[in-house]
Amino acid sequence: MRARHILVIGTFLISLLLYIDRACISAAKGPIVETFFSGEGMTEEEQNKLFGWILSIFTLGYALGQTPSGVFADRYGPRRVLTVVIAAWSALTAVTGACWNYLSMLVTRFLFGVGEAGAFPGLARATFTWFPVKERGLVTGINFSASRLGGAAAFPLMVGLIETLGWRGAFYSLGGAGLVVAALWYWLFRDDPLDHAGVSEAEKAHIAEHRQKPVESAFGKLPFSQIVRSANMRRTMGQYFCSNFTFFFCLGWLFTHVKDTYGLTSGEAGWLAAMPLLGGAAGNWFSGWFVDRLYSKGHPVASRRLPAIIGFSLAAVSLLLSVHMDTAAGAVAFLTLAIFGADMTLSPSWSFCVDIGGSHAGAVSGTMNMAGNLGAFVTALAFPYLKAWFGSTMPFFYIGAALNILAVFFWLGMRPNQPLSAAEIKG
């Protein structure tokens, strides 16, 4: 097995852990609400709104940390940055279990979001250095499929951990596991494969010949104010906002939605809530293969646009159909298709960022991910508030479908063969 294939296993496991730690808060909603709100005489609607802020405050911290962490990954390398990121989010996972009131939970989850922010920009920077361009789509798809598998595993895993260790003990155990992963990453990874003793000379030569060559930038550092002057970049940010609006519902509210709407037990809801995330993993695998297949056939622009356009279209239709199902199984089946489609857009999106960002891939992908997580921030609050205002979840799903259609139009104007340039961002 080649060294870069072992690296994919490592980044897969990091992504898996990241989303287990991120999604476990949703599975712990019941005991957390009981701990902090049970004596307050609140209605379920009021409790849901307050819990919505626990979910959304994470995404706000995560969004705000994206561009700075991407810049750090470009400047200091993914070895050091990802070590700090993994250690920080793992420590804050453990701190979540020690929270003593609602305010401490909000502060901890905001900092948790900031701590996790550098994960995917750091992985994007590692992808730029370690992998030939023609392998980029599949590698990205594999990494994001792990995030969906992690989210899926979090629901039944957390239910079991809570039953065994209590909700506080569950967070302590997950945090401890992450600190071990951080130490292993620093020990085993190197920023450049040419500096790694475990990479053969033949593989070093192959990577050096086929990876994307750094392009000398006319502007050196690439701050946020310059990145967003690019129309290409603004469209990238817009479509990722739409993608995350759809996805974060499944990560944040689907467990509660199916449990309450269909009168399920926590165990039943946990397994059903995992299904759309498994669909997302399949969407990432398929899309990663599709992206690389089109690219290798000589269609570099279509390799980014076509999978994303198909994915957003499928997500829009499936969201609309899901709200007309009478059973939990029917609704979850269409939501699984919706997340399959939404996650088909991830491999082309992150490949696109590396295409146009080059040696600034961390900053560019971080900026896109910032916009996406603003979409997640909106979702975390939109679901409980729209349900309270309209007495129905239907408006939420119709808004989600409309955003997916809008994303199709963003992709029609995106140009992966047009790297960020001084001329464009000053124009």
C-alpha angles and dihedrals in degrees: 000000000000120000094244090055089054087050090056089055089052095048089045090057092047091052090046092054093044093059095041087057092044099046098041091082090068093053089049094053095107099055093038092053090046091051098049106025109025095099096043098082092235126161120239089252091056091047091051092053092051091046088049088064091052088056096041098046088062092054091048092054090044092051095047092050096052105087096039092049090047090053089050090051090052093046104038101023132248093270095069097029096051091045090057092042096051092045092048097049091043093052090049091049087059091045089055087066090054096052111129102193144006095274093051089051092053093049093046094049092048090053089044088058092050089048094053095044097093096053103091097031086053091049090048090054091050090050091053092055103036107038137062114243093248091059096048099093097053093043090052091046092051092050093050093044086060090056090056093045088050091052090048093049092048095069101056092029093054092046089055094044092049091051090050104034105014122247094285093049090049091059092045092054094048092049092052092052091053094055089058090052091051091055092048092050093054092046098047107031131078125191093231122036088216088068096049116102091206095062116091121234090245092054092046089054092048093050093045092051099046107032121098111275117234111252117219107245121224089213102041104203115045112211124191093255090061097042094057093052087077114094087207089057095047091054089049090053093046096053092047091052087057093047094052093047088063098039100046092059088066092046096045112024112014094087091054093039097056093038094053100033097049100029096243130163119249090255093052092045091048094057094044093047089054093060099076090048090053086051088053091053090052090048090054094049093048094044093047090054092044093050093052093042093055091044093051089050090059100263105117096160096043090047088068102032104041100054090046095048092048091047097050091046092052091047093052095051094043094050090054093049094047094066092058095058118110097204135055091237092054094047093047092048092059092041087054089056090046093054091043086057096042091050092050083073096059101074093049091044096054093038087052091054092052089046095055098029101048108169087005091057092122095054094042096047090044091055092050090048090050090059091046093054092049082061089052090049090055092047094052090058100030095062099058095035096048090047090052094046098045101026089232141077092222097093090056093055093045090053089050091052091049091052091052090054090049089053090059089061091048090055093050088065099042119108117199090181091062109081119201107273137180090246094054099046092047092048 
